[in-house]
């Protein structure tokens, strides 16, 4: 009985005032949440900026403005010529380019190894001038030779090129010269010539931007540092930039 009297002795708020105080607490919570979101907006925007990839420089590649790459059918990526002192790098760069270009899905792509019988027989069938032209970087073919390539490889375009240089130390660097040729009419679709040097500050910045974008989970200094010491990681970065120009 005393307990009941004690309970009844507490002041009881009128219903309207009670409801008002509940609403007041709700609006206070909403206001606090909104204020927190406003405080977090700069952080969110800065996080979005972390994933912005620096675009490739426009002055080291050419794209034919009168050609639509999406209309190109099957394309043959011929294993790159290699003028460096490191034979294995040719396979590594060609494979990295294949993977990066596949992700772009601009056209069908097939890798042609220079040791494949189809390519070797094609080189044998070409006239003697091809032997001289093969020393060029990359080789230049006549219209008849392009027709022969199209027939042998069963493709509408060919991507050929050369590794003009490769240096693993004291700082990694690679030079590429590439061109994409329409085998149907012999016109140049796209071409690129560039040297990537990890000692260059601009290249260093683009490597940092590339890895932050790729992992999408914040800053990864170890991956970034790996790109300047690991040829495979560095080639992935180079191939990505090449693919972004297409």
Biotite code that builds the C-alpha atoms (Angstrom):
import biotite.structure as struc

atoms = struc.array([
    struc.Atom([0.000, 0.000, 0.000], chain_id="A", res_id=1, res_name="UNK", atom_name="CA", element="C"),
    struc.Atom([2.895, 2.336, 0.881], chain_id="A", res_id=2, res_name="UNK", atom_name="CA", element="C"),
    struc.Atom([4.532, 1.502, -2.436], chain_id="A", res_id=3, res_name="UNK", atom_name="CA", element="C"),
    struc.Atom([1.396, 2.482, -4.301], chain_id="A", res_id=4, res_name="UNK", atom_name="CA", element="C"),
    struc.Atom([1.251, 5.785, -2.426], chain_id="A", res_id=5, res_name="UNK", atom_name="CA", element="C"),
    struc.Atom([4.871, 6.420, -3.301], chain_id="A", res_id=6, res_name="UNK", atom_name="CA", element="C"),
    struc.Atom([4.219, 5.804, -7.013], chain_id="A", res_id=7, res_name="UNK", atom_name="CA", element="C"),
    struc.Atom([1.143, 8.005, -6.994], chain_id="A", res_id=8, res_name="UNK", atom_name="CA", element="C"),
    struc.Atom([3.096, 10.725, -5.225], chain_id="A", res_id=9, res_name="UNK", atom_name="CA", element="C"),
    struc.Atom([5.321, 11.309, -8.293], chain_id="A", res_id=10, res_name="UNK", atom_name="CA", element="C"),
    struc.Atom([4.206, 14.283, -10.398], chain_id="A", res_id=11, res_name="UNK", atom_name="CA", element="C"),
    struc.Atom([2.428, 13.221, -13.558], chain_id="A", res_id=12, res_name="UNK", atom_name="CA", element="C"),
    struc.Atom([2.980, 15.327, -16.671], chain_id="A", res_id=13, res_name="UNK", atom_name="CA", element="C"),
    struc.Atom([-0.064, 16.340, -18.646], chain_id="A", res_id=14, res_name="UNK", atom_name="CA", element="C"),
    struc.Atom([-0.414, 14.309, -21.840], chain_id="A", res_id=15, res_name="UNK", atom_name="CA", element="C"),
    struc.Atom([0.202, 17.231, -24.278], chain_id="A", res_id=16, res_name="UNK", atom_name="CA", element="C"),
    struc.Atom([3.378, 18.264, -22.439], chain_id="A", res_id=17, res_name="UNK", atom_name="CA", element="C"),
    struc.Atom([4.584, 14.653, -22.341], chain_id="A", res_id=18, res_name="UNK", atom_name="CA", element="C"),
    struc.Atom([4.080, 14.241, -26.092], chain_id="A", res_id=19, res_name="UNK", atom_name="CA", element="C"),
    struc.Atom([5.783, 17.576, -26.739], chain_id="A", res_id=20, res_name="UNK", atom_name="CA", element="C"),
    struc.Atom([8.886, 16.498, -24.819], chain_id="A", res_id=21, res_name="UNK", atom_name="CA", element="C"),
    struc.Atom([9.018, 13.232, -26.799], chain_id="A", res_id=22, res_name="UNK", atom_name="CA", element="C"),
    struc.Atom([8.833, 15.154, -30.071], chain_id="A", res_id=23, res_name="UNK", atom_name="CA", element="C"),
    struc.Atom([11.488, 17.532, -28.781], chain_id="A", res_id=24, res_name="UNK", atom_name="CA", element="C"),
    struc.Atom([13.875, 14.634, -28.129], chain_id="A", res_id=25, res_name="UNK", atom_name="CA", element="C"),
    struc.Atom([13.179, 13.142, -31.557], chain_id="A", res_id=26, res_name="UNK", atom_name="CA", element="C"),
    struc.Atom([13.863, 16.421, -33.339], chain_id="A", res_id=27, res_name="UNK", atom_name="CA", element="C"),
    struc.Atom([16.995, 16.897, -31.250], chain_id="A", res_id=28, res_name="UNK", atom_name="CA", element="C"),
    struc.Atom([18.223, 13.458, -32.371], chain_id="A", res_id=29, res_name="UNK", atom_name="CA", element="C"),
    struc.Atom([17.445, 14.250, -36.005], chain_id="A", res_id=30, res_name="UNK", atom_name="CA", element="C"),
    struc.Atom([19.209, 17.601, -35.746], chain_id="A", res_id=31, res_name="UNK", atom_name="CA", element="C"),
    struc.Atom([22.251, 15.968, -34.163], chain_id="A", res_id=32, res_name="UNK", atom_name="CA", element="C"),
    struc.Atom([22.359, 13.321, -36.906], chain_id="A", res_id=33, res_name="UNK", atom_name="CA", element="C"),
    struc.Atom([22.055, 15.963, -39.604], chain_id="A", res_id=34, res_name="UNK", atom_name="CA", element="C"),
    struc.Atom([24.847, 17.984, -38.026], chain_id="A", res_id=35, res_name="UNK", atom_name="CA", element="C"),
    struc.Atom([27.037, 14.860, -37.929], chain_id="A", res_id=36, res_name="UNK", atom_name="CA", element="C"),
    struc.Atom([26.355, 14.206, -41.628], chain_id="A", res_id=37, res_name="UNK", atom_name="CA", element="C"),
    struc.Atom([27.309, 17.796, -42.463], chain_id="A", res_id=38, res_name="UNK", atom_name="CA", element="C"),
    struc.Atom([30.550, 17.341, -40.562], chain_id="A", res_id=39, res_name="UNK", atom_name="CA", element="C"),
    struc.Atom([31.267, 14.118, -42.469], chain_id="A", res_id=40, res_name="UNK", atom_name="CA", element="C"),
    struc.Atom([30.564, 15.557, -45.935], chain_id="A", res_id=41, res_name="UNK", atom_name="CA", element="C"),
    struc.Atom([34.086, 16.981, -46.407], chain_id="A", res_id=42, res_name="UNK", atom_name="CA", element="C"),
    struc.Atom([35.519, 13.613, -45.396], chain_id="A", res_id=43, res_name="UNK", atom_name="CA", element="C"),
    struc.Atom([33.251, 11.805, -47.837], chain_id="A", res_id=44, res_name="UNK", atom_name="CA", element="C"),
    struc.Atom([34.166, 14.168, -50.664], chain_id="A", res_id=45, res_name="UNK", atom_name="CA", element="C"),
    struc.Atom([37.861, 13.826, -49.887], chain_id="A", res_id=46, res_name="UNK", atom_name="CA", element="C"),
    struc.Atom([37.472, 10.043, -49.956], chain_id="A", res_id=47, res_name="UNK", atom_name="CA", element="C"),
    struc.Atom([35.891, 10.276, -53.385], chain_id="A", res_id=48, res_name="UNK", atom_name="CA", element="C"),
    struc.Atom([38.859, 12.297, -54.571], chain_id="A", res_id=49, res_name="UNK", atom_name="CA", element="C"),
    struc.Atom([41.183, 9.497, -53.495], chain_id="A", res_id=50, res_name="UNK", atom_name="CA", element="C"),
    struc.Atom([39.684, 7.287, -56.172], chain_id="A", res_id=51, res_name="UNK", atom_name="CA", element="C"),
    struc.Atom([40.101, 9.787, -59.012], chain_id="A", res_id=52, res_name="UNK", atom_name="CA", element="C"),
    struc.Atom([42.643, 8.449, -61.456], chain_id="A", res_id=53, res_name="UNK", atom_name="CA", element="C"),
    struc.Atom([44.892, 10.936, -63.170], chain_id="A", res_id=54, res_name="UNK", atom_name="CA", element="C"),
    struc.Atom([44.046, 10.645, -66.895], chain_id="A", res_id=55, res_name="UNK", atom_name="CA", element="C"),
    struc.Atom([46.803, 9.634, -69.322], chain_id="A", res_id=56, res_name="UNK", atom_name="CA", element="C"),
    struc.Atom([48.662, 12.460, -70.975], chain_id="A", res_id=57, res_name="UNK", atom_name="CA", element="C"),
    struc.Atom([46.977, 13.289, -74.311], chain_id="A", res_id=58, res_name="UNK", atom_name="CA", element="C"),
    struc.Atom([50.191, 14.187, -76.133], chain_id="A", res_id=59, res_name="UNK", atom_name="CA", element="C"),
    struc.Atom([51.740, 10.725, -76.366], chain_id="A", res_id=60, res_name="UNK", atom_name="CA", element="C"),
    struc.Atom([48.997, 8.951, -78.282], chain_id="A", res_id=61, res_name="UNK", atom_name="CA", element="C"),
    struc.Atom([46.886, 9.403, -81.397], chain_id="A", res_id=62, res_name="UNK", atom_name="CA", element="C"),
    struc.Atom([43.365, 8.212, -82.135], chain_id="A", res_id=63, res_name="UNK", atom_name="CA", element="C"),
    struc.Atom([41.843, 8.451, -85.597], chain_id="A", res_id=64, res_name="UNK", atom_name="CA", element="C"),
    struc.Atom([38.855, 10.818, -85.251], chain_id="A", res_id=65, res_name="UNK", atom_name="CA", element="C"),
    struc.Atom([37.217, 9.339, -88.345], chain_id="A", res_id=66, res_name="UNK", atom_name="CA", element="C"),
    struc.Atom([37.243, 5.775, -87.049], chain_id="A", res_id=67, res_name="UNK", atom_name="CA", element="C"),
    struc.Atom([34.961, 4.099, -84.520], chain_id="A", res_id=68, res_name="UNK", atom_name="CA", element="C"),
    struc.Atom([36.905, 1.499, -82.539], chain_id="A", res_id=69, res_name="UNK", atom_name="CA", element="C"),
    struc.Atom([33.680, -0.223, -81.508], chain_id="A", res_id=70, res_name="UNK", atom_name="CA", element="C"),
    struc.Atom([33.164, -1.175, -85.153], chain_id="A", res_id=71, res_name="UNK", atom_name="CA", element="C"),
    struc.Atom([36.450, -3.061, -85.227], chain_id="A", res_id=72, res_name="UNK", atom_name="CA", element="C"),
    struc.Atom([35.941, -6.793, -85.050], chain_id="A", res_id=73, res_name="UNK", atom_name="CA", element="C"),
    struc.Atom([38.492, -9.357, -83.955], chain_id="A", res_id=74, res_name="UNK", atom_name="CA", element="C"),
    struc.Atom([41.899, -7.819, -83.299], chain_id="A", res_id=75, res_name="UNK", atom_name="CA", element="C"),
    struc.Atom([45.218, -9.649, -83.160], chain_id="A", res_id=76, res_name="UNK", atom_name="CA", element="C"),
    struc.Atom([47.679, -8.474, -80.513], chain_id="A", res_id=77, res_name="UNK", atom_name="CA", element="C"),
    struc.Atom([51.044, -9.625, -81.816], chain_id="A", res_id=78, res_name="UNK", atom_name="CA", element="C"),
    struc.Atom([53.698, -10.298, -79.177], chain_id="A", res_id=79, res_name="UNK", atom_name="CA", element="C"),
    struc.Atom([55.749, -7.126, -78.955], chain_id="A", res_id=80, res_name="UNK", atom_name="CA", element="C"),
    struc.Atom([59.189, -6.761, -80.468], chain_id="A", res_id=81, res_name="UNK", atom_name="CA", element="C"),
    struc.Atom([61.788, -6.341, -77.775], chain_id="A", res_id=82, res_name="UNK", atom_name="CA", element="C"),
    struc.Atom([64.794, -4.072, -78.191], chain_id="A", res_id=83, res_name="UNK", atom_name="CA", element="C"),
    struc.Atom([65.785, -4.318, -74.536], chain_id="A", res_id=84, res_name="UNK", atom_name="CA", element="C"),
    struc.Atom([68.343, -6.645, -72.991], chain_id="A", res_id=85, res_name="UNK", atom_name="CA", element="C"),
    struc.Atom([65.624, -8.539, -71.102], chain_id="A", res_id=86, res_name="UNK", atom_name="CA", element="C"),
    struc.Atom([63.907, -11.152, -73.342], chain_id="A", res_id=87, res_name="UNK", atom_name="CA", element="C"),
    struc.Atom([61.215, -12.164, -70.822], chain_id="A", res_id=88, res_name="UNK", atom_name="CA", element="C"),
    struc.Atom([59.832, -8.643, -70.564], chain_id="A", res_id=89, res_name="UNK", atom_name="CA", element="C"),
    struc.Atom([58.239, -9.006, -74.005], chain_id="A", res_id=90, res_name="UNK", atom_name="CA", element="C"),
    struc.Atom([55.909, -11.752, -72.756], chain_id="A", res_id=91, res_name="UNK", atom_name="CA", element="C"),
    struc.Atom([55.136, -9.866, -69.548], chain_id="A", res_id=92, res_name="UNK", atom_name="CA", element="C"),
    struc.Atom([54.241, -6.599, -71.288], chain_id="A", res_id=93, res_name="UNK", atom_name="CA", element="C"),
    struc.Atom([52.159, -8.346, -73.965], chain_id="A", res_id=94, res_name="UNK", atom_name="CA", element="C"),
    struc.Atom([50.190, -10.269, -71.336], chain_id="A", res_id=95, res_name="UNK", atom_name="CA", element="C"),
    struc.Atom([49.640, -7.124, -69.253], chain_id="A", res_id=96, res_name="UNK", atom_name="CA", element="C"),
    struc.Atom([48.370, -5.281, -72.334], chain_id="A", res_id=97, res_name="UNK", atom_name="CA", element="C"),
    struc.Atom([46.034, -8.151, -73.179], chain_id="A", res_id=98, res_name="UNK", atom_name="CA", element="C"),
    struc.Atom([44.509, -8.155, -69.685], chain_id="A", res_id=99, res_name="UNK", atom_name="CA", element="C"),
    struc.Atom([44.076, -4.358, -69.601], chain_id="A", res_id=100, res_name="UNK", atom_name="CA", element="C"),
    struc.Atom([42.565, -4.164, -73.098], chain_id="A", res_id=101, res_name="UNK", atom_name="CA", element="C"),
    struc.Atom([40.195, -7.037, -72.347], chain_id="A", res_id=102, res_name="UNK", atom_name="CA", element="C"),
    struc.Atom([38.764, -5.033, -69.458], chain_id="A", res_id=103, res_name="UNK", atom_name="CA", element="C"),
    struc.Atom([38.018, -2.123, -71.799], chain_id="A", res_id=104, res_name="UNK", atom_name="CA", element="C"),
    struc.Atom([35.939, -4.417, -74.073], chain_id="A", res_id=105, res_name="UNK", atom_name="CA", element="C"),
    struc.Atom([36.378, -2.136, -77.076], chain_id="A", res_id=106, res_name="UNK", atom_name="CA", element="C"),
    struc.Atom([36.928, -5.046, -79.475], chain_id="A", res_id=107, res_name="UNK", atom_name="CA", element="C"),
    struc.Atom([37.620, -8.767, -79.505], chain_id="A", res_id=108, res_name="UNK", atom_name="CA", element="C"),
    struc.Atom([41.245, -9.560, -78.805], chain_id="A", res_id=109, res_name="UNK", atom_name="CA", element="C"),
    struc.Atom([43.522, -12.532, -79.373], chain_id="A", res_id=110, res_name="UNK", atom_name="CA", element="C"),
    struc.Atom([47.237, -12.767, -78.586], chain_id="A", res_id=111, res_name="UNK", atom_name="CA", element="C"),
    struc.Atom([49.513, -14.009, -81.359], chain_id="A", res_id=112, res_name="UNK", atom_name="CA", element="C"),
    struc.Atom([52.852, -15.383, -80.194], chain_id="A", res_id=113, res_name="UNK", atom_name="CA", element="C"),
    struc.Atom([55.693, -14.736, -82.587], chain_id="A", res_id=114, res_name="UNK", atom_name="CA", element="C"),
    struc.Atom([56.671, -18.392, -82.316], chain_id="A", res_id=115, res_name="UNK", atom_name="CA", element="C"),
    struc.Atom([53.240, -19.605, -83.455], chain_id="A", res_id=116, res_name="UNK", atom_name="CA", element="C"),
    struc.Atom([53.315, -21.457, -86.806], chain_id="A", res_id=117, res_name="UNK", atom_name="CA", element="C"),
    struc.Atom([50.663, -19.144, -88.314], chain_id="A", res_id=118, res_name="UNK", atom_name="CA", element="C"),
    struc.Atom([52.718, -16.022, -87.647], chain_id="A", res_id=119, res_name="UNK", atom_name="CA", element="C"),
    struc.Atom([56.023, -17.617, -88.646], chain_id="A", res_id=120, res_name="UNK", atom_name="CA", element="C"),
    struc.Atom([54.577, -18.894, -91.902], chain_id="A", res_id=121, res_name="UNK", atom_name="CA", element="C"),
    struc.Atom([53.095, -15.464, -92.540], chain_id="A", res_id=122, res_name="UNK", atom_name="CA", element="C"),
    struc.Atom([56.503, -13.854, -92.125], chain_id="A", res_id=123, res_name="UNK", atom_name="CA", element="C"),
    struc.Atom([57.970, -16.375, -94.563], chain_id="A", res_id=124, res_name="UNK", atom_name="CA", element="C"),
    struc.Atom([55.283, -15.641, -97.157], chain_id="A", res_id=125, res_name="UNK", atom_name="CA", element="C"),
    struc.Atom([55.850, -11.892, -97.026], chain_id="A", res_id=126, res_name="UNK", atom_name="CA", element="C"),
    struc.Atom([58.314, -10.499, -99.523], chain_id="A", res_id=127, res_name="UNK", atom_name="CA", element="C"),
    struc.Atom([61.895, -9.626, -98.698], chain_id="A", res_id=128, res_name="UNK", atom_name="CA", element="C"),
    struc.Atom([60.982, -6.023, -97.929], chain_id="A", res_id=129, res_name="UNK", atom_name="CA", element="C"),
    struc.Atom([59.280, -7.233, -94.767], chain_id="A", res_id=130, res_name="UNK", atom_name="CA", element="C"),
    struc.Atom([62.652, -8.280, -93.387], chain_id="A", res_id=131, res_name="UNK", atom_name="CA", element="C"),
    struc.Atom([63.887, -4.717, -93.773], chain_id="A", res_id=132, res_name="UNK", atom_name="CA", element="C"),
    struc.Atom([60.671, -3.225, -92.415], chain_id="A", res_id=133, res_name="UNK", atom_name="CA", element="C"),
    struc.Atom([60.702, -5.557, -89.423], chain_id="A", res_id=134, res_name="UNK", atom_name="CA", element="C"),
    struc.Atom([63.645, -3.520, -88.153], chain_id="A", res_id=135, res_name="UNK", atom_name="CA", element="C"),
    struc.Atom([61.381, -0.499, -87.873], chain_id="A", res_id=136, res_name="UNK", atom_name="CA", element="C"),
    struc.Atom([59.691, 0.343, -84.569], chain_id="A", res_id=137, res_name="UNK", atom_name="CA", element="C"),
    struc.Atom([57.056, -1.037, -84.964], chain_id="A", res_id=138, res_name="UNK", atom_name="CA", element="C"),
    struc.Atom([57.203, -2.614, -88.442], chain_id="A", res_id=139, res_name="UNK", atom_name="CA", element="C"),
    struc.Atom([55.326, -0.979, -91.312], chain_id="A", res_id=140, res_name="UNK", atom_name="CA", element="C"),
    struc.Atom([53.431, -3.240, -93.699], chain_id="A", res_id=141, res_name="UNK", atom_name="CA", element="C"),
    struc.Atom([52.232, -2.681, -97.234], chain_id="A", res_id=142, res_name="UNK", atom_name="CA", element="C"),
    struc.Atom([48.566, -3.032, -98.129], chain_id="A", res_id=143, res_name="UNK", atom_name="CA", element="C"),
    struc.Atom([49.199, -6.465, -99.689], chain_id="A", res_id=144, res_name="UNK", atom_name="CA", element="C"),
    struc.Atom([50.933, -7.580, -96.509], chain_id="A", res_id=145, res_name="UNK", atom_name="CA", element="C"),
    struc.Atom([48.033, -6.346, -94.415], chain_id="A", res_id=146, res_name="UNK", atom_name="CA", element="C"),
    struc.Atom([45.644, -8.372, -96.572], chain_id="A", res_id=147, res_name="UNK", atom_name="CA", element="C"),
    struc.Atom([47.830, -11.427, -96.021], chain_id="A", res_id=148, res_name="UNK", atom_name="CA", element="C"),
    struc.Atom([47.850, -10.836, -92.261], chain_id="A", res_id=149, res_name="UNK", atom_name="CA", element="C"),
    struc.Atom([44.063, -10.513, -92.202], chain_id="A", res_id=150, res_name="UNK", atom_name="CA", element="C"),
    struc.Atom([43.617, -13.738, -94.136], chain_id="A", res_id=151, res_name="UNK", atom_name="CA", element="C"),
    struc.Atom([46.098, -15.726, -92.047], chain_id="A", res_id=152, res_name="UNK", atom_name="CA", element="C"),
    struc.Atom([45.101, -14.471, -88.602], chain_id="A", res_id=153, res_name="UNK", atom_name="CA", element="C"),
    struc.Atom([41.381, -14.120, -89.440], chain_id="A", res_id=154, res_name="UNK", atom_name="CA", element="C"),
    struc.Atom([41.113, -10.676, -87.892], chain_id="A", res_id=155, res_name="UNK", atom_name="CA", element="C"),
    struc.Atom([40.037, -7.172, -88.908], chain_id="A", res_id=156, res_name="UNK", atom_name="CA", element="C"),
    struc.Atom([42.787, -5.248, -87.121], chain_id="A", res_id=157, res_name="UNK", atom_name="CA", element="C"),
    struc.Atom([46.277, -5.876, -85.821], chain_id="A", res_id=158, res_name="UNK", atom_name="CA", element="C"),
    struc.Atom([48.008, -4.315, -82.827], chain_id="A", res_id=159, res_name="UNK", atom_name="CA", element="C"),
    struc.Atom([51.787, -4.377, -83.191], chain_id="A", res_id=160, res_name="UNK", atom_name="CA", element="C"),
    struc.Atom([54.537, -2.661, -81.304], chain_id="A", res_id=161, res_name="UNK", atom_name="CA", element="C"),
    struc.Atom([57.965, -2.633, -79.774], chain_id="A", res_id=162, res_name="UNK", atom_name="CA", element="C"),
    struc.Atom([59.471, -2.332, -76.342], chain_id="A", res_id=163, res_name="UNK", atom_name="CA", element="C"),
    struc.Atom([61.977, 0.378, -77.151], chain_id="A", res_id=164, res_name="UNK", atom_name="CA", element="C"),
    struc.Atom([63.707, 0.145, -73.791], chain_id="A", res_id=165, res_name="UNK", atom_name="CA", element="C"),
    struc.Atom([63.470, -1.475, -70.383], chain_id="A", res_id=166, res_name="UNK", atom_name="CA", element="C"),
    struc.Atom([65.518, -0.695, -67.302], chain_id="A", res_id=167, res_name="UNK", atom_name="CA", element="C"),
    struc.Atom([64.860, -2.438, -63.956], chain_id="A", res_id=168, res_name="UNK", atom_name="CA", element="C"),
    struc.Atom([67.421, -0.378, -61.987], chain_id="A", res_id=169, res_name="UNK", atom_name="CA", element="C"),
    struc.Atom([68.505, 1.977, -60.536], chain_id="A", res_id=170, res_name="UNK", atom_name="CA", element="C"),
    struc.Atom([64.921, 3.098, -61.203], chain_id="A", res_id=171, res_name="UNK", atom_name="CA", element="C"),
    struc.Atom([62.463, 1.165, -63.337], chain_id="A", res_id=172, res_name="UNK", atom_name="CA", element="C"),
    struc.Atom([61.589, 2.488, -66.778], chain_id="A", res_id=173, res_name="UNK", atom_name="CA", element="C"),
    struc.Atom([59.959, 1.140, -69.932], chain_id="A", res_id=174, res_name="UNK", atom_name="CA", element="C"),
    struc.Atom([59.400, 2.609, -73.376], chain_id="A", res_id=175, res_name="UNK", atom_name="CA", element="C"),
    struc.Atom([56.656, 1.489, -75.763], chain_id="A", res_id=176, res_name="UNK", atom_name="CA", element="C"),
    struc.Atom([55.781, 2.275, -79.355], chain_id="A", res_id=177, res_name="UNK", atom_name="CA", element="C"),
    struc.Atom([52.464, 0.788, -80.480], chain_id="A", res_id=178, res_name="UNK", atom_name="CA", element="C"),
    struc.Atom([50.009, 1.079, -83.339], chain_id="A", res_id=179, res_name="UNK", atom_name="CA", element="C"),
    struc.Atom([46.620, -0.365, -84.192], chain_id="A", res_id=180, res_name="UNK", atom_name="CA", element="C"),
    struc.Atom([45.981, -0.804, -87.929], chain_id="A", res_id=181, res_name="UNK", atom_name="CA", element="C"),
    struc.Atom([42.690, -1.517, -89.675], chain_id="A", res_id=182, res_name="UNK", atom_name="CA", element="C"),
    struc.Atom([43.425, -4.474, -91.965], chain_id="A", res_id=183, res_name="UNK", atom_name="CA", element="C"),
    struc.Atom([40.336, -3.746, -94.058], chain_id="A", res_id=184, res_name="UNK", atom_name="CA", element="C"),
    struc.Atom([41.647, -0.478, -95.493], chain_id="A", res_id=185, res_name="UNK", atom_name="CA", element="C"),
    struc.Atom([45.148, -0.090, -94.030], chain_id="A", res_id=186, res_name="UNK", atom_name="CA", element="C"),
    struc.Atom([44.278, 3.049, -92.044], chain_id="A", res_id=187, res_name="UNK", atom_name="CA", element="C"),
    struc.Atom([45.877, 3.810, -88.722], chain_id="A", res_id=188, res_name="UNK", atom_name="CA", element="C"),
    struc.Atom([43.299, 3.534, -85.939], chain_id="A", res_id=189, res_name="UNK", atom_name="CA", element="C"),
    struc.Atom([45.441, 4.411, -82.943], chain_id="A", res_id=190, res_name="UNK", atom_name="CA", element="C"),
    struc.Atom([49.100, 4.862, -82.053], chain_id="A", res_id=191, res_name="UNK", atom_name="CA", element="C"),
    struc.Atom([51.124, 5.502, -78.919], chain_id="A", res_id=192, res_name="UNK", atom_name="CA", element="C"),
    struc.Atom([54.707, 6.309, -78.020], chain_id="A", res_id=193, res_name="UNK", atom_name="CA", element="C"),
    struc.Atom([55.788, 6.908, -74.455], chain_id="A", res_id=194, res_name="UNK", atom_name="CA", element="C"),
    struc.Atom([58.417, 6.248, -71.800], chain_id="A", res_id=195, res_name="UNK", atom_name="CA", element="C"),
    struc.Atom([57.362, 5.523, -68.211], chain_id="A", res_id=196, res_name="UNK", atom_name="CA", element="C"),
    struc.Atom([60.088, 6.269, -65.678], chain_id="A", res_id=197, res_name="UNK", atom_name="CA", element="C"),
    struc.Atom([59.522, 5.743, -61.957], chain_id="A", res_id=198, res_name="UNK", atom_name="CA", element="C"),
    struc.Atom([62.034, 8.482, -61.117], chain_id="A", res_id=199, res_name="UNK", atom_name="CA", element="C"),
    struc.Atom([59.726, 11.023, -62.770], chain_id="A", res_id=200, res_name="UNK", atom_name="CA", element="C"),
    struc.Atom([57.482, 12.825, -60.273], chain_id="A", res_id=201, res_name="UNK", atom_name="CA", element="C"),
    struc.Atom([54.526, 12.887, -62.645], chain_id="A", res_id=202, res_name="UNK", atom_name="CA", element="C"),
    struc.Atom([54.748, 9.129, -63.164], chain_id="A", res_id=203, res_name="UNK", atom_name="CA", element="C"),
    struc.Atom([55.095, 8.632, -59.418], chain_id="A", res_id=204, res_name="UNK", atom_name="CA", element="C"),
    struc.Atom([51.902, 10.627, -58.841], chain_id="A", res_id=205, res_name="UNK", atom_name="CA", element="C"),
    struc.Atom([50.001, 8.600, -61.455], chain_id="A", res_id=206, res_name="UNK", atom_name="CA", element="C"),
    struc.Atom([51.182, 5.314, -59.888], chain_id="A", res_id=207, res_name="UNK", atom_name="CA", element="C"),
    struc.Atom([49.878, 6.502, -56.510], chain_id="A", res_id=208, res_name="UNK", atom_name="CA", element="C"),
    struc.Atom([46.546, 7.524, -58.064], chain_id="A", res_id=209, res_name="UNK", atom_name="CA", element="C"),
    struc.Atom([46.299, 4.209, -59.939], chain_id="A", res_id=210, res_name="UNK", atom_name="CA", element="C"),
    struc.Atom([46.709, 2.014, -56.870], chain_id="A", res_id=211, res_name="UNK", atom_name="CA", element="C"),
    struc.Atom([44.351, 4.086, -54.740], chain_id="A", res_id=212, res_name="UNK", atom_name="CA", element="C"),
    struc.Atom([41.709, 3.710, -57.444], chain_id="A", res_id=213, res_name="UNK", atom_name="CA", element="C"),
    struc.Atom([42.311, 0.011, -58.027], chain_id="A", res_id=214, res_name="UNK", atom_name="CA", element="C"),
    struc.Atom([42.049, -1.210, -54.415], chain_id="A", res_id=215, res_name="UNK", atom_name="CA", element="C"),
    struc.Atom([39.187, 1.218, -53.540], chain_id="A", res_id=216, res_name="UNK", atom_name="CA", element="C"),
    struc.Atom([39.877, 0.910, -49.824], chain_id="A", res_id=217, res_name="UNK", atom_name="CA", element="C"),
    struc.Atom([42.104, 3.821, -48.952], chain_id="A", res_id=218, res_name="UNK", atom_name="CA", element="C"),
    struc.Atom([45.798, 4.455, -49.187], chain_id="A", res_id=219, res_name="UNK", atom_name="CA", element="C"),
    struc.Atom([48.109, 1.517, -49.866], chain_id="A", res_id=220, res_name="UNK", atom_name="CA", element="C"),
    struc.Atom([51.733, 2.689, -49.606], chain_id="A", res_id=221, res_name="UNK", atom_name="CA", element="C"),
    struc.Atom([53.110, -0.854, -49.775], chain_id="A", res_id=222, res_name="UNK", atom_name="CA", element="C"),
    struc.Atom([51.365, -1.563, -53.092], chain_id="A", res_id=223, res_name="UNK", atom_name="CA", element="C"),
    struc.Atom([52.488, 1.781, -54.433], chain_id="A", res_id=224, res_name="UNK", atom_name="CA", element="C"),
    struc.Atom([56.104, 1.095, -53.463], chain_id="A", res_id=225, res_name="UNK", atom_name="CA", element="C"),
    struc.Atom([55.853, -2.372, -54.975], chain_id="A", res_id=226, res_name="UNK", atom_name="CA", element="C"),
    struc.Atom([54.986, -0.832, -58.346], chain_id="A", res_id=227, res_name="UNK", atom_name="CA", element="C"),
    struc.Atom([58.368, 0.853, -58.540], chain_id="A", res_id=228, res_name="UNK", atom_name="CA", element="C"),
    struc.Atom([60.357, -2.291, -57.710], chain_id="A", res_id=229, res_name="UNK", atom_name="CA", element="C"),
    struc.Atom([58.267, -5.126, -59.202], chain_id="A", res_id=230, res_name="UNK", atom_name="CA", element="C"),
    struc.Atom([58.331, -5.365, -63.026], chain_id="A", res_id=231, res_name="UNK", atom_name="CA", element="C"),
    struc.Atom([54.990, -7.209, -63.089], chain_id="A", res_id=232, res_name="UNK", atom_name="CA", element="C"),
    struc.Atom([53.205, -4.594, -60.974], chain_id="A", res_id=233, res_name="UNK", atom_name="CA", element="C"),
    struc.Atom([54.804, -1.792, -62.943], chain_id="A", res_id=234, res_name="UNK", atom_name="CA", element="C"),
    struc.Atom([53.724, -3.383, -66.246], chain_id="A", res_id=235, res_name="UNK", atom_name="CA", element="C"),
    struc.Atom([50.136, -3.599, -64.977], chain_id="A", res_id=236, res_name="UNK", atom_name="CA", element="C"),
    struc.Atom([50.211, 0.127, -64.323], chain_id="A", res_id=237, res_name="UNK", atom_name="CA", element="C"),
    struc.Atom([51.691, 0.850, -67.761], chain_id="A", res_id=238, res_name="UNK", atom_name="CA", element="C"),
    struc.Atom([49.172, -1.422, -69.495], chain_id="A", res_id=239, res_name="UNK", atom_name="CA", element="C"),
    struc.Atom([46.322, 0.288, -67.637], chain_id="A", res_id=240, res_name="UNK", atom_name="CA", element="C"),
    struc.Atom([47.414, 3.691, -68.884], chain_id="A", res_id=241, res_name="UNK", atom_name="CA", element="C"),
    struc.Atom([47.774, 2.383, -72.426], chain_id="A", res_id=242, res_name="UNK", atom_name="CA", element="C"),
    struc.Atom([44.259, 0.897, -72.337], chain_id="A", res_id=243, res_name="UNK", atom_name="CA", element="C"),
    struc.Atom([42.796, 4.155, -71.026], chain_id="A", res_id=244, res_name="UNK", atom_name="CA", element="C"),
    struc.Atom([43.815, 5.934, -74.234], chain_id="A", res_id=245, res_name="UNK", atom_name="CA", element="C"),
    struc.Atom([41.562, 3.679, -76.332], chain_id="A", res_id=246, res_name="UNK", atom_name="CA", element="C"),
])
